[in-house]
C-alpha cells in the first residue's frame, strides 16, 4: 500500500507499507475460536515501518433447550503504536479500510495504537429474537502515540499525557430476525471517557441510541 499523504501522531509523510498475516480458527460442539496475526513493514520517508496486530475471539455456547442458547465470548486485540515520535521509524499499525462496527456499533475510535478487551453475552431466545450485552475496554498500546479515528485520522495526540486508559463502552443490542435475509436491531451504547481523554481535554461521555434494518442479498 502506498500513501503519499499519510498522517500519524509522529508527523505526516509518504509511506509504502506491506502486510503479511495468518489466521487460525476452529469450531467444536460448544467452543469456537479465531486468532489472527498481521505484520507490516515498509518505508516512512527515510525511516522504516515495523508494526503488528494480534486479534483473538473465543466463545463458548451453552444450549438451553430447543433453539434457545447463550454464548459467552471474549475478544482481545493489540494494534501497535509508535514507540518514539522523535526517531525516523514508524511503529503505528495501519488497518487500511476499517469496518465501523468491528469494535462496537459506536465506532468512536479506530484500530491504531490500541489494546482492547471485549466481553460479550448473547442470548438467543428463538429463531427470531436475540439479545446481546457487552462491555468494551480500550487502552493505548504505546504511551508515545495518540488515538485515531475509524478513518485513520489523529483524534488526540498522545505526546502530552502518559495515561494509558482511553474509555469503557457498555452496549446493549436487541435483534429481531424476520427471516434469513431481513433483520431489525435496536442499539444502545454508553461511551465513558477514561484517564487519557480526561488529561487531554476536552472530554465528554457519549450516549448513543440507534436502529438498523439489514437486508442481505
C-alpha positions in Angstrom: 0.0 0.0 0.0 1.3 3.4 -1.0 0.1 6.7 0.6 1.6 10.0 -0.4 0.0 11.9 2.5 -0.2 9.5 5.4 -0.7 11.3 8.8 0.2 9.9 12.2 0.8 11.4 15.6 4.6 11.4 14.8 4.1 13.5 11.7 2.6 13.4 8.2 4.7 11.9 5.3 4.8 9.4 2.5 4.5 5.7 3.3 4.9 2.5 1.5 3.6 -0.5 3.5 3.5 -4.3 3.0 1.4 -6.7 5.1 1.7 -10.4 5.9 -0.7 -12.3 8.0 -2.1 -15.6 9.2 -5.3 -16.8 10.7 -6.0 -19.8 12.9 -9.6 -20.8 13.7 -11.6 -23.8 14.9 -15.1 -24.8 16.0 -16.2 -27.6 18.3 -19.5 -28.7 19.6 -19.7 -25.7 22.0 -16.3 -23.9 21.7 -15.2 -21.7 18.8 -12.1 -19.6 18.4 -10.5 -17.3 15.9 -6.9 -15.9 16.1 -5.2 -13.5 13.6 -1.7 -12.1 13.4 -0.6 -9.3 11.0 2.9 -7.9 10.5 3.6 -4.8 8.5 6.9 -3.4 7.1 8.0 -0.7 4.7 9.3 2.8 4.4 8.1 6.0 6.1 10.1 8.9 4.5 13.7 7.8 5.4 12.7 5.6 8.3 11.4 2.0 8.4 8.0 0.7 9.3 7.6 -2.2 11.8 4.1 -2.7 13.1 1.8 -5.5 14.0 -1.7 -6.6 15.1 -2.8 -9.5 17.2 -6.6 -10.3 17.3 -8.5 -13.1 19.1 -12.1 -14.0 19.6 -13.0 -17.0 21.8 -16.6 -18.1 22.6 -18.5 -20.8 24.4 -22.1 -21.7 23.6 -24.5 -23.4 26.1 -27.7 -24.9 24.7 -30.7 -24.2 26.9 -33.3 -26.4 25.1 -34.9 -26.1 21.7 -33.5 -23.1 19.8 -32.6 -21.2 23.0 -28.9 -20.8 23.7 -26.5 -18.5 25.4 -23.0 -17.6 24.2 -20.2 -16.1 26.3 -17.2 -14.6 24.3 -14.1 -12.7 24.9 -12.3 -10.6 22.3 -8.7 -9.4 23.0 -6.8 -7.4 20.5 -3.5 -5.4 20.2 -2.8 -2.9 17.4 0.7 -1.4 17.7 1.5 2.2 18.2 4.6 4.3 17.6 7.5 3.8 20.1 9.2 7.1 19.7 7.9 10.2 17.8 11.4 11.7 17.7 13.0 9.0 15.6 12.5 8.3 11.9 10.9 4.9 12.2 7.2 4.2 12.5 5.5 1.5 14.6 1.9 2.5 14.2 -0.2 -0.2 12.7 -2.3 0.7 9.6 -5.7 -1.2 9.4 -6.3 0.3 5.9 -10.1 0.1 5.3 -11.8 -0.4 8.7 -15.3 -1.5 9.4 -17.1 0.8 11.7 -18.6 -1.9 13.9 -15.5 -4.1 14.0 -15.1 -2.9 17.6 -18.5 -1.5 18.5 -21.6 0.0 16.9 -20.5 3.5 18.1 -17.0 3.2 16.4 -15.7 6.2 18.4 -12.0 5.2 17.7 -10.0 3.2 15.2 -7.6 0.3 15.3 -4.2 2.1 15.6 -2.3 2.1 18.9 -4.9 0.2 20.7 -5.3 -2.6 23.2 -8.9 -3.8 23.9 -10.9 -6.4 25.8 -14.5 -7.0 24.7 -16.7 -9.2 26.9 -20.0 -10.3 25.3 -23.0 -12.4 26.2 -25.6 -13.3 23.6 -28.9 -14.9 24.5 -30.8 -16.4 21.5 -34.4 -16.9 22.6 -35.8 -18.4 19.4 -35.4 -18.2 15.6 -36.5 -14.6 15.7 -35.3 -12.9 18.9 -31.8 -12.4 20.4 -30.3 -10.0 22.9 -26.6 -9.1 23.3 -24.9 -7.3 26.2 -21.2 -6.4 26.1 -18.6 -4.1 27.6 -15.6 -2.9 25.7 -12.4 -1.6 27.4 -9.8 0.3 25.4 -6.2 1.3 26.3 -3.3 2.9 24.3 -0.7 0.3 23.3 2.1 2.9 23.2 2.2 5.9 25.6 4.1 7.8 22.9 1.3 7.6 20.3 -2.2 9.1 20.1 -5.6 7.7 19.4 -7.1 7.6 15.9 -10.5 7.8 14.2 -12.1 5.0 12.2 -10.8 6.8 9.1 -7.2 6.7 10.4 -7.1 10.4 11.4 -5.4 11.5 14.6 -8.2 12.2 17.1 -6.0 13.1 20.1 -2.2 13.4 20.3 -0.5 11.2 22.8 2.5 13.3 23.3 1.1 15.4 26.2 0.0 12.5 28.5 1.3 9.2 29.9 -2.1 7.9 30.7 -3.0 4.6 29.0 -6.7 4.0 29.7 -8.9 5.5 27.0 -12.6 4.5 27.6 -15.2 1.9 28.5 -18.2 1.2 26.4 -21.2 -0.8 27.8 -23.5 -1.9 25.0 -27.0 -3.5 24.6 -28.4 -4.8 21.3 -31.8 -6.4 20.7 -32.4 -8.1 17.3 -35.5 -9.4 15.6 -34.9 -11.6 12.5 -37.9 -11.7 10.2 -36.1 -14.4 8.1 -32.6 -15.2 6.9 -32.4 -12.1 4.7 -34.0 -9.4 6.9 -33.5 -8.3 10.5 -34.0 -5.2 12.7 -31.7 -4.1 15.5 -32.1 -1.7 18.4 -28.7 -0.5 19.8 -27.7 1.4 23.0 -24.0 2.3 23.7 -22.6 4.4 26.5 -19.1 5.8 26.0 -17.4 6.6 29.3 -14.2 8.6 29.0 -11.0 7.3 30.7 -8.0 8.9 32.2 -6.2 9.6 28.9 -9.2 11.6 27.5 -9.6 13.4 30.8 -6.0 14.5 30.8 -6.1 15.7 27.1 -9.3 17.7 27.4 -11.9 18.4 26.2 -13.6 15.2 27.3 -17.2 14.2 27.4 -19.2 10.9 27.8 -21.4 9.9 24.9 -24.8 8.2 24.8 -25.6 6.6 21.5 -29.0 5.2 20.5 -29.7 3.7 17.1 -31.6 1.3 15.0 -30.6 -0.7 12.0 -32.6 -2.5 9.3 -30.5 -5.0 7.3 -31.4 -6.8 4.1 -29.0 -9.4 2.8 -28.9 -10.4 -0.9 
